[in-house]
């Protein structure tokens, strides 16, 4: 009997391998095989080059992924790309987080179970950890390398060690907790909210056994875990790395996220228009528990909290306090205006995984308790079979409902996009980039895979930073500078001055265009062209174009359109994804390019060479139809409630401007009767014309409004 009991206890210690194995397989099947959106490009590029990332630097991620990419992964996958290797490690870490989360749930329930962990406790812990891991947000961030999988792993370890500390009161668990706490903060600082509750709670519970020696040991273990931050000043800067970490002030600014605002997520012009706290809570429950399968999770968790008594109350209170503090403090400080931009919705959802850990623990404990009660009224074997069937159905439902939406195994948009942007650039270009998707995709390809090594990449956002001049002789030594930073100060430089200093040696481009706030670039001494999303400045030709048709070469026809990716009929990304927002931007600039061509045609004299015009018009019409079809597919695919981003009204306006310009030219030259009144795709064309009419109502002097 004792041998059987020992065998059962030993088997309990390995049950975490079940959720680990299941999640590992599913994460692997849906993993992105290549480059991904979000912060992926920045984080992986900096890990590959051993450089600090955006504040607070994420040193643990950089060090861990650097060692994996350069040394460990080559043993198992010697021919895999850097992107694939990084994503594989993220899958392993995510699956490990789910496995450790099972141990955390089991440890929580064991602390108040008089008879130890029963079959129903263990079966429920497997189910609870899998439902957490197969939720759409956790599953999505398992498939590509970012800091959230590692954060989930450390949160699971912290909760597990907290339960063990409060149950066993052993110093070995306390020391381990100090080490893991430091490591968690070296990865993502939101874990400090849980630690603000758990650390004093644990220290108070063992206060009778503490002494100076043990406190010193605790401090040593914590500093050891926190120590990756001290490697930041010794890392190598690159065009993607932030800040000056070589001075104490710069180091402190970086690790405290001062450039973002230390106690906020976002530092934009609309950061003060954050939704009300109640709207944030509503958004949390709607996105995390809005489906039929998951709607019962917070209900069961609440029922667990309402029935807390005795031992259950003793261990549930620190967890309840931690999740309450997170939902109160973090949601209050989170200033993302997600009600104005659908992209911010997906960013906000990243931070819902942390409170979900405790919500799912309470949910699982409640389910286990109810199953144990029901089992007393049924034969033992039958109740176990029904339990397995019921819990398996819950896990199966999560797989069926979420698999398609998180499957990134065929998503190659980011590579196609970054490659197109680099391909469009002339030889030896200096390119300054705004926009995370554009900057990170191009920088990864350029710095890691050495695509277009002749191109020098800048971040437009960095040009005005106080520390940028310290990079001039290292990272940007091939570029001529005329001041310390982009500003109107005496020691600063303008974009025009930057162009003058470099154009004789190499062209200079800005993506998606030269900044409007500094008009010094708009000068006849610079030849400005557009290819794709890049606006390029170069030395003017000796002789200007003789006819409007000669001017077509200024716009890189037709490569600047054909290189940009098209919208797929059933894309492997969601309506609120970076990919959808990026494609909207692509379409907007496609229409701007086509509109420029149409304006050239529209400004031609009546005696313009009609044969050449017809040939160009046919190409123009084909390009316009392809782009409009892309937009039509996107508009039909994205729910109407999501069409509220920055570019959509401008996109409709660009469509209408283009159609009216082409129609005006054709009517003027009597080439055909084809014009704006014969638009296919009535849904989008009507929206475009409405947008155009509204624009002309507000801007009656606009020349393009004469035909309306």
Secondary structure as GFF3:
##gff-version 3
##sequence-region A 1 708
A	DSSP	alpha_helix	2	12	.	.	.	ID=ss1
A	DSSP	alpha_helix	16	30	.	.	.	ID=ss2
A	DSSP	alpha_helix	40	49	.	.	.	ID=ss3
A	DSSP	alpha_helix	59	67	.	.	.	ID=ss4
A	DSSP	pi_helix	68	72	.	.	.	ID=ss5
A	DSSP	alpha_helix	73	76	.	.	.	ID=ss6
A	DSSP	alpha_helix	82	110	.	.	.	ID=ss7
A	DSSP	alpha_helix	119	133	.	.	.	ID=ss8
A	DSSP	alpha_helix	136	140	.	.	.	ID=ss9
A	DSSP	alpha_helix	148	168	.	.	.	ID=ss10
A	DSSP	alpha_helix	171	187	.	.	.	ID=ss11
A	DSSP	three_ten_helix	189	191	.	.	.	ID=ss12
A	DSSP	alpha_helix	192	205	.	.	.	ID=ss13
A	DSSP	three_ten_helix	207	209	.	.	.	ID=ss14
A	DSSP	alpha_helix	212	226	.	.	.	ID=ss15
A	DSSP	three_ten_helix	227	234	.	.	.	ID=ss16
A	DSSP	alpha_helix	248	255	.	.	.	ID=ss17
A	DSSP	three_ten_helix	271	273	.	.	.	ID=ss18
A	DSSP	alpha_helix	277	289	.	.	.	ID=ss19
A	DSSP	alpha_helix	295	306	.	.	.	ID=ss20
A	DSSP	alpha_helix	310	325	.	.	.	ID=ss21
A	DSSP	pi_helix	326	330	.	.	.	ID=ss22
A	DSSP	alpha_helix	331	333	.	.	.	ID=ss23
A	DSSP	alpha_helix	342	349	.	.	.	ID=ss24
A	DSSP	alpha_helix	352	375	.	.	.	ID=ss25
A	DSSP	alpha_helix	380	406	.	.	.	ID=ss26
A	DSSP	alpha_helix	413	423	.	.	.	ID=ss27
A	DSSP	beta_strand	430	433	.	.	.	ID=ss28
A	DSSP	alpha_helix	436	443	.	.	.	ID=ss29
A	DSSP	pi_helix	444	448	.	.	.	ID=ss30
A	DSSP	beta_strand	456	459	.	.	.	ID=ss31
A	DSSP	three_ten_helix	460	462	.	.	.	ID=ss32
A	DSSP	three_ten_helix	468	471	.	.	.	ID=ss33
A	DSSP	alpha_helix	495	502	.	.	.	ID=ss34
A	DSSP	beta_strand	508	511	.	.	.	ID=ss35
A	DSSP	three_ten_helix	519	521	.	.	.	ID=ss36
A	DSSP	beta_strand	526	531	.	.	.	ID=ss37
A	DSSP	beta_strand	534	539	.	.	.	ID=ss38
A	DSSP	three_ten_helix	548	555	.	.	.	ID=ss39
A	DSSP	alpha_helix	559	562	.	.	.	ID=ss40
A	DSSP	alpha_helix	578	602	.	.	.	ID=ss41
A	DSSP	alpha_helix	610	637	.	.	.	ID=ss42
A	DSSP	three_ten_helix	640	642	.	.	.	ID=ss43
A	DSSP	alpha_helix	648	669	.	.	.	ID=ss44
A	DSSP	three_ten_helix	676	678	.	.	.	ID=ss45
A	DSSP	alpha_helix	682	698	.	.	.	ID=ss46
A	DSSP	three_ten_helix	703	705	.	.	.	ID=ss47
###
